[in-house]
Amino acid sequence: MVFTFCSIGTELTGDDRTNLYSNFGLLYPYGHEELDVCEDIDQVRAVMEKYPPYQSIFAKLSYGESQMLDKAFYEEEVKRLCLSYEQQFHYVVFFAYMRLREQEIRNLMWISECVAQNQKSRVHDSVVFIF
């Protein structure tokens, strides 16, 4: 899906996009076929809202808004990683811990860049809260 967003308005064709998509996952193969023909962000949104895991992500965004899509995906990832701590006797908690630390580092980098550029009013724009 990210390939589709990034390739809108470029010379990348639907066949080129098909080569970039994976051959497994929730969107394979029918979702990828629908994403191949998308020409704008609202078409991508219409395709993605057909799949339940993505409905909650796109429900947070208004139409035509793609700048906050990364934040919405990060928030969903943090939510799922936090849920992994509710189970016992598995190794996913170590993976979740590392991914949450990466998100914490992304948050710190964003805050430090905002302070360095004197954009303190934008600090909360891209911070994903953990727990």
Secondary structure, DSSP 8 states (H G I E B T S, - for coil): -HHHHHHTTSS--HHHHHHHS-SSSTTTTHHHHHHHT--SHHHHHHHHTTSHHHHHHHHTS-TT--TTHHHHHHHHHHHHHHHGGGS-S-THHHHHHHHHHHHHHHHHHHHHHHHHTT-GGGGGGS-----
